[in-house]
Amino acid sequence: MGLRLARGFEALGHQERISAWVEIEPLLDADRHPAGCELGIVNWNSEPLSAEESAEALELQREISRNLAEAIIRLDPKQNVLSAQCTAPDLAKLQAKLAGGVGKPWTDHVELEGNSHQQPMHWRLLDGAQLTVEGSDRVWSTHIEPLGHPDPGSTGFALHLLSDTAPALHDHAAGTAASDSAPALGKDLSPALRDPINRIIANAETIRTKLAGPLAKEYTDYAADIASAGQHLLALIDDLSDLDAVEAEDFDIAREVIDLAEVARQSCNILNGRAKEKGITLVPPAKGEAEYGIGEFRRVLQILINLVNNAIRYSPEGSQVWVRLDDLGEQAMITVADQGHGLDSEQQAKVFEKFERLGRSGDGGSGLGLYISRKIARAMDGDLTIESAKGQGARFTLSVPASAGPKPDPASTDRSSP
């Protein structure tokens, strides 16, 4: 827009809240075309965060990492690879290496910048590290989320790889054999659709929050609708991508020991803000409560987020949504229960069908979430079932093979390292 702007902003670190004033000067090339901008912090001050605010800031950083990550790698307590999913095209070689390196340290497959120490290092020293990988021209940063309570890392880690640089665009047809079949959305069209939709959302949010200057309320409302529609499109792309994956003949699930209570608490943390907006209280398993099963951490989290999100969507204001643990012989179970309108027997028979929305329109759903969730549950040798009655809410129960829990790892309890 060619405008010189000055704005105040706040930033949260792990220990401090920083209030600052930034001046943004547009830069033009010789032909008076936009050539970026220059940002200057003209003054700032900081104040320490309370323990509660520090915990909120850390969880916010982790949630941002989860959403922006272009690679999610699940590690065991010794930082050995359990499973990996890389969505960026330039991480294809890393994906192949990780798939062939299950049970080995993840650091064997990357180059850590400025680091010649023996690997793997203590996870705290690797959190935030810069690295490069074969096949990618970008520099990546690591964000490591320790799993397990009360000892962080006792049940492993979730490693997220992020880059500040967008991937280079390549001619997809140049490097692949010609095919008469229609492209799969998850592999071919999804990356091409995400970038323009993300830009639509970002620009709409800029308008909605009036970052470019004052604006009449009706226009900010329009921008909010545009951003909401963009988020809906992204969610639909995610569902269709997952549909491609779960219906593929080679679809497979990682087998690892996971704490269902930990996954449940994470899903509730992620959706707590949305629940509060609707006046709904989420009741996750209490801290210290544990229930171990065998499955893929990322996929179980995906199922629980879908179940809790549905419970929020169809529950009345002022109600509660409970997430409870149980076991039945060789099956570990986790149940999401709500106080909504419930489903009759005919609706229950259809609820797991593809594109089934039970006559609901305008609710933002694609009708694929429960279908995909059940396919994933059964791929883990478990199941997803429902108990409900009209006017009595609904109970969705995910079951996976039970486990006695992770084997003790002497290295994870060694306090001699930083």
N, C-alpha and C positions, 0 to 999 in steps of 0.2 A: 504493500500500500504506500510505501515511500514515506511513512510517518515516523517522526522521532517520538518515542514513548518513554515514560518514566512510571514505574510501578513499585509498590511495596510487596514483599512476599515473606513467607515463613518457610523454614526448612527444619526437618527433624533429623537429628543424629541419634546415636544410641544413648548419649548422655546429655545432649543439649538441644534447646530450641533456639534457632537463630532467626532473628528478625532483621531484614535488610531492605535496602532501596536500590533498585537497578535502573540504569539509564540505557536505552537501546537505540543505537544509531544505525539507520540503514546505510549500506554501502552500495555504490553504483559504479559500473564499469565506464569505460571511455564513451560508450554509446548511451549512457544514462540508463542502462538496464540493471535490474537488481542483481547484486553480486554478494549476497549474504548480509550480515549485520555485525555490529560490534557491541558487546555487552560490557558495561562497567558497573561494579558495585561501588556506590559512592559513600555509603556508611552502613554499619551493621552493629548489632549487639547480640549477646547470647545470655541465656539463663539456664541453669541446670534443670533437668527433668526429674520428676518424682519417679519412684520405682515403678508405679503403675503406668506412667506415661512412657517410661523406657521400654517396658514390656509391650505396650501398644505400638511403639515405633518399630521395635524389632519384628513384631508380627506383620506390620504394614510392609516393611522391607521384604519379608519372606513372601507375602502375597504378591507383591509386584514382581518378584523374581519368578514365581510360579507362572504368572500370566505372560511374561515377556520372554521366558526361556525358549530357545530354539533347539535345545537338547535337554532331556530329563533322564538322568542316569541313576538307577537305584543301586546302592552299595551295601555290602554287609558291614558288620562292626570293624573289620580289618581293612575297609575301603576296597574290597574286591568287587568286581562288577557282578551284579545279579541280572540286570536287564537295562535296556536303553531304548529311547525313542528320540530320533533326530528328525526335525521337520524341515530344516534348511537344506536346500539342494547341495550346497557346498560342504555339508557334513556327511555325505553319503559314504565316503571312505571311512570316516570315523565310526559310523553305524556298523559297517561291515567288520571293522576291527573289534569293536566291542562285542558284537555277536559271536565272534570267534574267540574272544578272550574272557568269557564268563569264568569267574573264579580267580581271575588275576587282577592285580592292582590297576585301577583306572589310569594312573599316572604313566603306565607303560605305553599308552597310546597317544600321548600328547607331549608337547614341548613346553615346559614351564620357563617363562622368560626370566633371565638373571638368576637361575637357580641350578646349582650343581650338587645339591645335597642328595644323599641317598633317599629314594622314594620307597614307600609312601611316607610323607611327613605327617605330623599331627594335624588333624583336620582344621584346627583353629588357625594354623599358619597358612593353610591352603585356601581358606575362605577369603575371597576377594582377589586371588592371584590372577595374573595375566598369563595367557597361554596361546599357543598357535597349534593348529592341527594340519595334517597332510590333506591337501585338496582344497583348502580354504585360504584366501588371501586376507581374511579378516583377523583381527586380534580379538580374543574372547576373554571374558572375565568369569570367574567361578563364584557361585554362591552355594554354600553347603549348609543344608538344614539337618541337624542331628535329630534322630528319631529315638524314642524310648523314654520312659519315665520310671523312676526319678533320675536315672543316670543317662544324660544325653549321649546318644551314639550307641547305646547298648543293644538296640535292635537295628542299627545300620544308619544310613544317611541317604538323603535325596540331594543329588548334585544337579544344579542348574547351570547351563552355559548360556551367557548373554553376550551380545555384541552391540556396540554403539553405531556400527556401520551396517547399512542395508546390503543384502547380497547383490552381487552383480547379475544383471539380466543376460541370459544366454538363449540362443536359438535352440529351443527344445528339440526340434526336428533334426538338427544337425548331428546330434550325438546319439540318436536312437534309430532303430530300424523302423521302417514304415509299417503301419498296422491299419487294417481296415476296421478294427473294432472301435467303438466309442470310447473316449477317454474316461478314466475313473476320476470322479470329482476329487477324492482325497489325494490322489497322486499327481494329477495333472492340472485341474482347474482351481483347486483350493488356493494354492499360493498366488495365482494370478488374480483371484478375486479379493483376497485379504488386503492387499496393499491399498487399492483404491477405496475400499470400504473403511479401512482404518483412517485414511486421510479425510473421508467424509465425516467420520465421527469426531476426529480431532478438530476440524474446522468448525463443526457445529458446536462443540463444547467451547471453543474460543469465543464464538458469538454469544452462546448462552451465558457465559461467565463475564461478558462485557470486557474482555481483556483488550480489545481494540478500541474501546471507548464507550460512552453512554449509548443506550439503545432503548427504544420503547418496549414495554413489557410484552406486548403481543409478539414482537419479533424474537425475543428470547424464548418465549413459549414455542414458537415455530421451530427454533433451533433445538430445543429440548426434544421435540417430537422427531426431528431428523436424526438426532443422536440415538434416541431410543429405537427407531426403525433400523439404524445401522447395527446396533447391538443385536437386534433380533436376526438380521441377516447373517451376522457372524455366528450366532448360535446355530442357525440352520445349516450353515456350511460345516460347522463342527459335527453336527448330527449326521449329515450326509457323508462326511469323511469317515466317521466311525462306522457307518453302515457299510461302506466299501470294505473297511478292514474286517469287520466281524463276519461278513458273508464271503470273504476270500477263502479259497480252499486251503491256503497255507497259514491261516490265522492261528496264532499260538499265544499262550500265556506263560509268563515267567512263573516258576514255582519257588516261592520264598516264604519264610516264616514271618508273619506280620501280626502286630497287635491291633486287633479290631477296635479296641477302645481308643487307641491313639488315632486311628483313622477317623473314627466317629467324632472325636474332639476337634480334629482339624477341619472336618466338613462343617461342623457347627460354627467354628471360628470364622471360616470363609463367608458363611451366609448369615452371620449374626446381624450385620448392618441391615440387610434386606428384611430380616424378621422384625427388627425394631421399627422399621418404616411402617410395617403393617400392624404394629402393636402385638406381635406374637413372641412368646418366650420359648427359646430353645433349651431343652434340658438334656445335655450330653451325659455320658458316663462320668462318674466322679473321678477326680484325680487319684491315681493309685489303683484304680480298677483296671483289670487287664483280662483279655480273652484272646488266645492265640489261635491262628488258623494258617492254612497254606494257600497262597494265591499270589497275585501281583499287586503290590501296594498301590500303584498309580491307578489300576483298573478298579480296585475296591473303592478308592477315594472317589473316582468318577461315578460309580454306582450310588454311593451314599450322598454325594452332592446332588445327584438327580432326584433321589428319593426325598431328601430334606427340602429341596427347592420346590418339588411338587406339593409337599405337605404345607409349606408356607403359602403357596399360590392358592390352595383350595381350603385353607382354614379360616375361620372367622376371626375378626379382630378381638384381641383380649384372650385368645386361647393359647394352648401350649402344644408343643411338638416334642415328644420324648424319643430318645435313642437309647435302646436297652440291649444288654448282652445276655446270651444264654448258650447252653450247649446241650446237645442230644446225642449221646454216644460218640460216634465218630465225626459228628458235624458241629462246628462252631457257628453260632448264629448271632445276627445283629438285626434288631427290629426298629423301624421308624414308625411311630404311631401318632396320629393327629386327631383332632376333635372336629373334623369337617363334616360334610353332609353324608359321606359314605357312599358305597356302591352296592347296588343290588346284585343278585346272582347272575343275571344276564350281562350286566356291565363288567363284572369280574371275569367272566368267560372271554371278554373281548379286550380287556385292558392291556394285554401284552402283545396284541396284534400290531403289525406294521402300519404306521400312519393312522392308528386309531386314536381319536380324540373324544370319543363318546359324545359327539354332538356339540362339544364346546368350541366356540369360535371367538377369535379376538383375545385369547388368553396368552398369546406369545409362544405357545408350544407347537412342536412339529409333528407330534404323534409318533416319534421314533425313540424317545428316551427310554421308556420301559422295555420296548422290544430289544434295543441294543443292550440294555442292562441285563436282561435275562440271558441273552446270547453269551455275554461275557461271563456271567455267573456259571452257566453250564459248561463253558470252556474251562473253568477252574474246577470242574468236577463238583460243583455246588448247584444251587438253584435260587430262584427269586420267586416268592409266593405272596399271596394276598389273603387277608381275612378282613371282612367288612360286612356292614349291614347298613341299610338306609337310615340316616340320622344318627349313626353311632360311630362315625369316623372310619378310618382305614388303618390297617397294620400291614406294612410290607416287610417281609423277612428275607434277608440275604443269608444263605448258608454256604460255607466252604469247608473243606476237610479240616478237622481239628488238629492241633499240634500241642505238644507239651510246653512249647516255648523255645526261645533261642538258646543254644548251648552257651555256657559261660565262656567268655573270652578274656583270658588273663591280661592281654594287652590293653583291653578297653578299660580296665580298672587301674592301670598303672598311672600313678600320679607324679611320676618323676619327670615326665615331659611337660612342657608349658601348656 
